[in-house]
Amino acid sequence: MSETVYNRIALLRAERNVTRRQLAEALGVHYQTVGYLERGEYSPSLYLALRIAGYFEVPVEVVFSTSPFPRIGERSA
């Protein structure tokens, strides 16, 4: 069983025109941490995941999932 955590951080940042550096500063983390999160190279703590969701004002499951998100334009099965 894979322990990969998928996320939509890059998509949310793009929608809101937020840079990695701006998000990192708001969260109190290094901007490279945001890049690691976006690429799935680092899984956030629950605390950080909740803070990211709070920053974007969405439920945490909109940002993070244990299964891949459908591609934009694809219908869910």
C-alpha positions as protocol buffer text, in pm:
chain_id: "A"
residue {
  index: 1
  type: MET
  ca { x: 0 y: 0 z: 0 }
}
residue {
  index: 2
  type: SER
  ca { x: 144 y: 335 z: -105 }
}
residue {
  index: 3
  type: GLU
  ca { x: 168 y: 621 z: 142 }
}
residue {
  index: 4
  type: THR
  ca { x: 166 y: 886 z: -131 }
}
residue {
  index: 5
  type: VAL
  ca { x: -27 y: 1202 z: -53 }
}
residue {
  index: 6
  type: TYR
  ca { x: -159 y: 1376 z: -363 }
}
residue {
  index: 7
  type: ASN
  ca { x: -229 y: 1746 z: -358 }
}
residue {
  index: 8
  type: ARG
  ca { x: -367 y: 2038 z: -553 }
}
residue {
  index: 9
  type: ILE
  ca { x: -143 y: 2307 z: -407 }
}
residue {
  index: 10
  type: ALA
  ca { x: -2 y: 2418 z: -744 }
}
residue {
  index: 11
  type: LEU
  ca { x: -351 y: 2437 z: -895 }
}
residue {
  index: 12
  type: LEU
  ca { x: -485 y: 2641 z: -604 }
}
residue {
  index: 13
  type: ARG
  ca { x: -183 y: 2872 z: -616 }
}
residue {
  index: 14
  type: ALA
  ca { x: -232 y: 2926 z: -990 }
}
residue {
  index: 15
  type: GLU
  ca { x: -604 y: 2995 z: -952 }
}
residue {
  index: 16
  type: ARG
  ca { x: -532 y: 3257 z: -689 }
}
residue {
  index: 17
  type: ASN
  ca { x: -214 y: 3397 z: -846 }
}
residue {
  index: 18
  type: VAL
  ca { x: -3 y: 3315 z: -539 }
}
residue {
  index: 19
  type: THR
  ca { x: 369 y: 3241 z: -571 }
}
residue {
  index: 20
  type: ARG
  ca { x: 544 y: 2963 z: -382 }
}
residue {
  index: 21
  type: ARG
  ca { x: 728 y: 3229 z: -186 }
}
residue {
  index: 22
  type: GLN
  ca { x: 405 y: 3409 z: -89 }
}
residue {
  index: 23
  type: LEU
  ca { x: 245 y: 3085 z: 27 }
}
residue {
  index: 24
  type: ALA
  ca { x: 557 y: 2985 z: 218 }
}
residue {
  index: 25
  type: GLU
  ca { x: 572 y: 3321 z: 396 }
}
residue {
  index: 26
  type: ALA
  ca { x: 205 y: 3296 z: 493 }
}
residue {
  index: 27
  type: LEU
  ca { x: 264 y: 2946 z: 633 }
}
residue {
  index: 28
  type: GLY
  ca { x: 598 y: 3019 z: 798 }
}
residue {
  index: 29
  type: VAL
  ca { x: 789 y: 2759 z: 595 }
}
residue {
  index: 30
  type: HIS
  ca { x: 1073 y: 2779 z: 343 }
}
residue {
  index: 31
  type: TYR
  ca { x: 958 y: 2833 z: -16 }
}
residue {
  index: 32
  type: GLN
  ca { x: 1137 y: 2512 z: -120 }
}
residue {
  index: 33
  type: THR
  ca { x: 910 y: 2322 z: 118 }
}
residue {
  index: 34
  type: VAL
  ca { x: 613 y: 2433 z: -92 }
}
residue {
  index: 35
  type: GLY
  ca { x: 788 y: 2295 z: -402 }
}
residue {
  index: 36
  type: TYR
  ca { x: 858 y: 1964 z: -227 }
}
residue {
  index: 37
  type: LEU
  ca { x: 492 y: 1942 z: -125 }
}
residue {
  index: 38
  type: GLU
  ca { x: 367 y: 2020 z: -475 }
}
residue {
  index: 39
  type: ARG
  ca { x: 588 y: 1753 z: -631 }
}
residue {
  index: 40
  type: GLY
  ca { x: 487 y: 1495 z: -372 }
}
residue {
  index: 41
  type: GLU
  ca { x: 843 y: 1468 z: -242 }
}
residue {
  index: 42
  type: TYR
  ca { x: 729 y: 1558 z: 108 }
}
residue {
  index: 43
  type: SER
  ca { x: 405 y: 1480 z: 292 }
}
residue {
  index: 44
  type: PRO
  ca { x: 289 y: 1755 z: 524 }
}
residue {
  index: 45
  type: SER
  ca { x: 211 y: 1711 z: 891 }
}
residue {
  index: 46
  type: LEU
  ca { x: -157 y: 1722 z: 972 }
}
residue {
  index: 47
  type: TYR
  ca { x: -101 y: 2068 z: 1121 }
}
residue {
  index: 48
  type: LEU
  ca { x: 61 y: 2200 z: 802 }
}
residue {
  index: 49
  type: ALA
  ca { x: -206 y: 2037 z: 581 }
}
residue {
  index: 50
  type: LEU
  ca { x: -480 y: 2207 z: 783 }
}
residue {
  index: 51
  type: ARG
  ca { x: -299 y: 2541 z: 764 }
}
residue {
  index: 52
  type: ILE
  ca { x: -264 y: 2511 z: 385 }
}
residue {
  index: 53
  type: ALA
  ca { x: -635 y: 2432 z: 351 }
}
residue {
  index: 54
  type: GLY
  ca { x: -714 y: 2724 z: 579 }
}
residue {
  index: 55
  type: TYR
  ca { x: -499 y: 2957 z: 371 }
}
residue {
  index: 56
  type: PHE
  ca { x: -697 y: 2868 z: 60 }
}
residue {
  index: 57
  type: GLU
  ca { x: -1024 y: 2863 z: 259 }
}
residue {
  index: 58
  type: VAL
  ca { x: -1121 y: 2515 z: 144 }
}
residue {
  index: 59
  type: PRO
  ca { x: -1169 y: 2181 z: 323 }
}
residue {
  index: 60
  type: VAL
  ca { x: -846 y: 1982 z: 361 }
}
residue {
  index: 61
  type: GLU
  ca { x: -978 y: 1707 z: 130 }
}
residue {
  index: 62
  type: VAL
  ca { x: -998 y: 1962 z: -154 }
}
residue {
  index: 63
  type: VAL
  ca { x: -621 y: 2008 z: -124 }
}
residue {
  index: 64
  type: PHE
  ca { x: -501 y: 1660 z: -23 }
}
residue {
  index: 65
  type: SER
  ca { x: -597 y: 1302 z: -108 }
}
residue {
  index: 66
  type: THR
  ca { x: -458 y: 951 z: -72 }
}
residue {
  index: 67
  type: SER
  ca { x: -565 y: 874 z: -431 }
}
residue {
  index: 68
  type: PRO
  ca { x: -487 y: 1072 z: -746 }
}
residue {
  index: 69
  type: PHE
  ca { x: -720 y: 1357 z: -828 }
}
residue {
  index: 70
  type: PRO
  ca { x: -901 y: 1327 z: -1163 }
}
residue {
  index: 71
  type: ARG
  ca { x: -749 y: 1537 z: -1437 }
}
residue {
  index: 72
  type: ILE
  ca { x: -934 y: 1857 z: -1514 }
}
residue {
  index: 73
  type: GLY
  ca { x: -1211 y: 1779 z: -1759 }
}
residue {
  index: 74
  type: GLU
  ca { x: -1227 y: 1409 z: -1664 }
}
residue {
  index: 75
  type: ARG
  ca { x: -1538 y: 1270 z: -1505 }
}
residue {
  index: 76
  type: SER
  ca { x: -1510 y: 1086 z: -1178 }
}
residue {
  index: 77
  type: ALA
  ca { x: -1573 y: 713 z: -1196 }
}
